[in-house]
Amino acid sequence: MEQKEHLLQEQQQQQHTGESSHALLKKKCQQKPSCDAALDIGSSSSSKTSNSNRSKSEKLKLIGALCVFLFGYCGQPILVDFCRYQGVASASTFLFLLPHFIGMLIAGSLPLSADSKSPESRAQLRNPRLWRRAFRLALIDLSHQLLEKAGLVLCGSGVYILLSSTSIVWTAVLSALILGRKFSPLQYFSLSLIVAGVSIKASNLSLTFSSQESLGMILSLLAAILQGLTFVLNERFMEDEDAPITGLNLVFMMGYVAVAAAAAVAAAAAVAAAAAVAAAATVAAAAAVAAAAATVYAIAVAESYSVCCGCCVRQQGHQHCAAAGVDLCVDAAPGAVTSGALKGCKAAAVVVLSHVLFCSVQESQCIGVRKGIAAAMCVAGVVLHSVL
């Protein structure tokens, strides 16, 4: 003890002379091995403090990312319904697609880590082969988004979110076929819960194209299949050792292609309908409100992609951050249990919000016994599959 106290006194004196206290202790311990424990205690305590501060900072960032995730992805279907009830849901435009793709474009442009400025990352953005891959993926995702938003407009957010949950089922099926992935019996059970929930909801519909809700459900189901295909192809491309690509670069490339296509169609439709819009002041006012809401949503999507993918990049590395959607980034950052709970909360929140906000406007938005059971089964299946 006296020896340790003597060393600590020398350490305090040396701080005034400018010499490193840690270097002094190390020098003394080279002469007296018995004091190694004192040096280890000082080093470990400072290391623990630094790690603790870093851990708290990462947790706060992650909590913020998860909140933005819920806001952005619960807000999307509610926003579409809001625009539709304001009279600006024309099927001839890509109004509802632009916020999603603008979010991808913004997120891919932000420097989230030092790796984004590396020569390898910049070289990927100049690689024609990777741009061709991103172009193909963007076309699939564009088709998925177009079918999804059309289905959402026709059947409403409450029904849409149930069908959107089946994308997990299609992702599992396609990953088994394309990637050769195997699943446990419990995972198959969780997928069957989702299928059963959707079947319960669909059992009381007249599946004819004269039924608006039925057509919307068919379009939403096709969109879920394409979404699953997008996730699987993303994973396949990002694991390609011959032409690797980071998640953020893939997001940026896909967003660039999709924004160009969607903006061109939206601009053409806007020019064609300019006279009608100018003649209807109420429609113009509603369009302004919808545009403002869409802008907020675009920012939310951008932030959710950025922050969640940033967490994912720091913890898992670029090659494991499949950034077709923020869902997979969330999987990698906080863990499967938190991810499953978030996805379940997203589905449940949209069903409840659509009932509260739009039940008086559209009957299919209301929660009945059949729809409640279907929603519960879908949420349970999503959570269970994410946790397993």
C-alpha positions in Angstrom: 0.0 0.0 0.0 2.8 2.4 0.9 4.4 1.7 -2.5 1.2 2.4 -4.4 0.6 5.7 -2.4 4.2 6.8 -3.2 3.6 6.1 -7.0 0.4 8.1 -6.9 2.1 11.1 -5.3 4.8 11.0 -7.9 2.1 10.9 -10.6 0.4 14.1 -9.2 3.7 15.9 -9.1 4.6 14.9 -12.7 1.3 16.4 -14.0 2.7 19.9 -13.3 5.9 19.2 -15.2 4.0 18.1 -18.4 5.2 14.5 -18.5 2.5 11.8 -19.0 1.4 10.3 -15.7 0.6 7.1 -17.4 4.1 6.9 -18.9 5.5 7.6 -15.5 3.6 4.7 -13.9 4.6 2.4 -16.8 8.3 3.3 -16.3 8.1 2.6 -12.6 6.3 -0.6 -13.1 9.0 -1.8 -15.5 11.4 -1.6 -12.5 8.9 -3.0 -9.9 6.5 -5.6 -11.4 4.6 -5.7 -8.1 2.8 -2.5 -9.0 1.4 -3.8 -12.3 -2.0 -4.0 -10.6 -2.1 -0.3 -9.9 -1.4 0.5 -13.5 -4.1 -1.9 -14.7 -6.6 -0.4 -12.4 -6.0 3.2 -13.7 -6.1 2.1 -17.3 -9.3 0.0 -16.9 -11.2 2.7 -15.0 -10.5 5.3 -17.7 -11.4 2.8 -20.4 -14.7 1.9 -18.7 -15.6 5.6 -18.4 -15.0 6.2 -22.0 -16.9 3.1 -23.1 -19.8 4.1 -20.8 -20.1 7.5 -22.3 -19.9 6.1 -25.9 -22.6 3.5 -25.0 -25.0 6.2 -23.7 -24.5 8.3 -26.8 -25.2 5.3 -29.1 -28.3 4.4 -27.1 -29.7 7.9 -27.4 -29.1 8.0 -31.1 -30.7 4.6 -31.5 -33.8 5.6 -29.5 -34.1 8.7 -31.7 -33.8 6.6 -34.8 -36.4 4.1 -33.7 -38.9 7.0 -32.9 -38.3 8.5 -36.4 -38.8 5.0 -37.9 -42.2 4.6 -36.3 -43.2 8.2 -37.2 -42.1 7.8 -40.9 -43.5 4.3 -41.5 -46.8 4.8 -39.7 -47.2 8.2 -41.3 -46.9 6.9 -44.9 -50.3 5.1 -45.2 -52.1 7.7 -43.0 -50.7 10.4 -45.3 -51.9 8.7 -48.4 -55.4 8.3 -46.9 -55.4 12.0 -45.9 -54.4 13.1 -49.4 -57.1 10.8 -50.9 -59.9 12.3 -48.7 -58.7 15.8 -49.7 -59.3 15.0 -53.3 -55.7 14.8 -54.6 -55.2 11.0 -55.0 -55.2 11.0 -58.8 -54.0 7.6 -60.1 -52.2 9.4 -63.0 -49.5 10.8 -60.8 -46.7 9.4 -58.6 -47.5 11.9 -55.9 -47.3 9.3 -53.1 -44.1 7.7 -54.4 -41.9 10.8 -54.5 -41.5 11.2 -50.7 -40.2 7.6 -50.3 -37.7 7.9 -53.2 -36.6 11.5 -52.2 -35.9 10.1 -48.7 -33.7 7.4 -50.2 -31.9 10.0 -52.3 -31.3 12.3 -49.4 -30.2 9.5 -47.1 -27.7 8.1 -49.6 -26.2 11.6 -50.0 -25.4 12.2 -46.3 -21.9 11.4 -45.0 -22.8 9.1 -42.2 -19.4 7.7 -41.5 -15.7 8.0 -42.5 -16.2 5.0 -44.8 -18.6 7.0 -47.0 -15.7 9.3 -48.0 -13.3 6.4 -48.7 -11.9 5.8 -52.2 -13.6 2.5 -52.3 -17.0 4.0 -51.6 -16.5 6.8 -54.2 -15.4 4.2 -56.8 -18.6 2.3 -56.3 -20.6 5.4 -57.4 -18.6 5.5 -60.6 -19.0 1.8 -61.4 -21.3 1.3 -64.4 -22.0 -2.4 -63.4 -23.3 -1.3 -60.0 -25.5 1.4 -61.6 -27.0 -1.2 -63.9 -27.9 -3.3 -60.9 -29.3 -0.3 -59.0 -31.4 0.5 -62.1 -32.9 -3.0 -62.2 -33.6 -2.9 -58.5 -35.1 0.6 -58.8 -37.5 -0.6 -61.5 -38.7 -3.5 -59.3 -39.0 -1.1 -56.3 -40.8 1.5 -58.4 -43.3 -1.2 -59.6 -43.7 -2.3 -56.0 -44.3 1.2 -54.7 -46.8 2.0 -57.6 -48.9 -1.1 -56.9 -48.6 -0.6 -53.2 -49.9 3.0 -53.3 -52.6 2.2 -55.7 -53.8 -0.6 -53.5 -53.5 1.7 -50.5 -55.7 4.3 -52.1 -58.3 1.7 -53.1 -58.5 -0.4 -49.9 -57.5 2.0 -47.2 -54.6 2.1 -44.8 -56.1 -0.4 -42.3 -56.5 -3.2 -44.8 -53.3 -2.3 -46.6 -51.1 -2.7 -43.5 -52.3 -6.2 -43.0 -51.4 -7.2 -46.6 -48.1 -5.4 -46.4 -47.2 -7.7 -43.5 -47.2 -10.6 -46.0 -44.0 -9.2 -47.5 -42.2 -11.1 -44.7 -43.7 -14.3 -46.0 -42.7 -13.6 -49.6 -39.2 -12.6 -48.5 -38.9 -15.9 -46.7 -40.2 -17.9 -49.7 -38.0 -16.1 -52.2 -34.9 -16.2 -50.0 -35.4 -20.0 -49.8 -35.7 -20.3 -53.6 -33.0 -17.8 -54.6 -30.5 -17.8 -51.7 -31.1 -21.4 -50.4 -32.0 -20.2 -46.9 -33.4 -22.6 -44.3 -36.0 -21.8 -41.7 -37.0 -23.4 -38.4 -40.5 -24.9 -37.7 -41.3 -21.9 -35.4 -40.5 -19.5 -38.2 -42.8 -21.4 -40.6 -45.5 -21.2 -37.9 -45.0 -17.4 -37.6 -45.4 -17.1 -41.4 -48.6 -19.2 -41.3 -50.0 -16.8 -38.7 -49.6 -13.9 -41.1 -51.2 -15.9 -43.9 -54.1 -16.9 -41.7 -54.7 -13.4 -40.6 -54.9 -12.0 -44.1 -57.1 -14.9 -45.1 -59.6 -14.1 -42.3 -59.8 -10.5 -43.5 -60.2 -11.5 -47.2 -62.9 -14.1 -46.4 -65.7 -11.6 -46.2 -64.8 -9.8 -49.5 -66.3 -10.3 -52.9 -63.2 -10.8 -55.0 -64.4 -9.2 -58.2 -62.8 -6.3 -60.0 -66.0 -4.3 -59.5 -65.2 -4.2 -55.9 -62.8 -1.3 -55.1 -61.5 -2.8 -51.9 -61.0 -6.2 -53.5 -58.9 -4.7 -56.3 -56.9 -2.7 -53.8 -56.2 -5.9 -51.8 -55.0 -7.7 -55.0 -52.7 -4.8 -55.9 -51.3 -4.6 -52.3 -50.6 -8.4 -52.3 -48.7 -8.1 -55.6 -46.8 -5.2 -54.1 -45.8 -7.3 -51.1 -44.4 -10.0 -53.4 -42.3 -7.4 -55.3 -41.1 -5.9 -51.9 -39.9 -9.4 -50.8 -38.1 -9.8 -54.2 -36.4 -6.4 -53.7 -35.1 -7.4 -50.2 -33.8 -10.7 -51.5 -32.0 -9.2 -54.5 -30.5 -6.5 -52.3 -29.0 -9.1 -50.0 -27.7 -11.1 -53.0 -26.1 -8.1 -54.6 -24.5 -6.7 -51.4 -23.0 -10.1 -50.6 -21.4 -10.3 -54.1 -17.6 -10.4 -53.5 -16.9 -9.6 -57.2 -18.7 -6.3 -57.1 -19.4 -5.2 -53.5 -21.5 -2.2 -52.7 -22.3 -0.4 -49.4 -25.9 -0.1 -48.2 -25.9 3.7 -48.5 -24.5 3.8 -52.0 -27.2 1.3 -53.1 -29.9 3.4 -51.5 -28.6 6.5 -53.2 -28.4 4.9 -56.7 -31.9 3.4 -56.4 -33.3 6.7 -55.1 -31.6 8.6 -58.0 -33.1 6.4 -60.7 -36.6 6.2 -59.0 -36.8 10.0 -58.3 -36.0 10.7 -62.0 -38.7 8.4 -63.2 -41.3 9.3 -60.7 -40.7 13.1 -61.1 -41.0 12.9 -64.9 -44.3 11.1 -64.7 -45.6 13.4 -62.0 -44.6 16.5 -64.0 -46.2 15.2 -67.1 -49.5 14.5 -65.3 -49.3 17.9 -63.6 -48.9 19.7 -66.9 -51.8 17.8 -68.4 -54.1 18.6 -65.5 -52.9 22.2 -65.0 -56.1 23.7 -66.4 -58.4 21.6 -64.3 -56.4 22.3 -61.1 -56.3 26.1 -61.8 -60.1 26.0 -62.2 -60.7 24.3 -58.9 -59.4 26.4 -56.0 -60.3 23.8 -53.4 -58.3 21.2 -55.1 -55.3 23.5 -55.4 -55.5 24.3 -51.7 -55.8 20.6 -50.8 -52.8 19.9 -53.0 -50.8 22.5 -51.1 -51.7 20.8 -47.8 -50.8 17.4 -49.2 -47.5 18.7 -50.6 -46.5 20.1 -47.2 -47.4 16.8 -45.5 -45.5 14.9 -48.1 -42.4 17.1 -47.5 -42.5 16.3 -43.8 -42.7 12.6 -44.6 -39.8 12.8 -47.0 -37.7 14.3 -44.3 -38.8 11.6 -41.8 -37.9 8.8 -44.2 -34.5 10.4 -44.9 -33.7 10.7 -41.3 -34.8 7.1 -40.5 -32.7 5.7 -43.4 -29.7 7.9 -42.3 -29.7 7.3 -38.6 -30.6 3.7 -38.6 -28.2 2.8 -41.4 -25.5 4.8 -39.5 -26.1 2.7 -36.4 -26.0 -0.4 -38.6 -22.8 0.6 -40.3 -21.0 1.2 -37.1 -22.1 -2.1 -35.5 -22.3 -4.5 -38.4 -20.3 -3.1 -41.3 -21.6 -2.0 -44.7 -21.9 -5.5 -46.1 -24.5 -6.5 -43.6 -26.7 -3.4 -43.9 -29.2 -4.3 -46.6 -30.7 -0.8 -47.1 -33.6 -1.5 -49.4 -35.7 -0.5 -46.5 -35.0 0.7 -43.0 -36.5 -2.5 -41.6 -33.3 -4.5 -42.2 -31.1 -1.7 -40.8 -33.2 -1.7 -37.6 -32.8 -5.5 -37.5 -29.1 -5.1 -37.3 -28.8 -2.3 -34.8 -31.0 -2.9 -31.7 -31.5 -6.6 -32.1 -34.3 -8.9 -33.3 -36.5 -8.5 -30.3 -36.7 -4.7 -30.5 -37.1 -4.9 -34.3 -40.0 -7.4 -34.0 -41.7 -5.2 -31.4 -41.3 -2.1 -33.7 -42.7 -3.9 -36.7 -45.7 -5.1 -34.6 -46.2 -1.6 -33.2 -46.2 -0.2 -36.7 -48.9 -2.5 -38.0 -51.0 -2.1 -34.9 -50.7 1.7 -34.9 -51.7 2.1 -38.5 -54.8 -0.1 -38.0 -55.9 1.9 -34.9 -55.1 5.3 -36.4 -57.0 4.5 -39.6 -60.0 3.5 -37.5 -59.9 6.7 -35.4 -59.3 9.1 -38.3 -61.2 7.6 -41.2 -63.8 5.2 -40.0 -66.5 7.8 -40.5 -65.4 8.3 -44.1 -64.8 4.7 -45.3 -66.4 1.6 -43.7 -63.4 -0.6 -44.5 -61.2 1.5 -42.2 -63.3 0.5 -39.2 -62.1 -2.2 -36.8 -64.6 -5.0 -36.5 -64.3 -8.4 -34.9 -63.0 -10.1 -38.1 -60.5 -7.3 -38.8 -59.4 -7.2 -35.2 -58.6 -10.9 -35.2 -56.9 -10.7 -38.5 -54.7 -7.7 -37.3 -53.8 -9.5 -34.1 -52.7 -12.6 -36.0 -50.6 -10.6 -38.5 -48.9 -8.6 -35.7 -48.2 -11.8 -33.8 -46.7 -13.4 -36.9 -44.5 -10.4 -37.7 -43.2 -10.1 -34.1 -42.6 -13.9 -33.8 -40.8 -14.1 -37.1 -38.6 -11.1 -36.3 -37.6 -12.5 -32.9 -36.8 -16.0 -34.0 
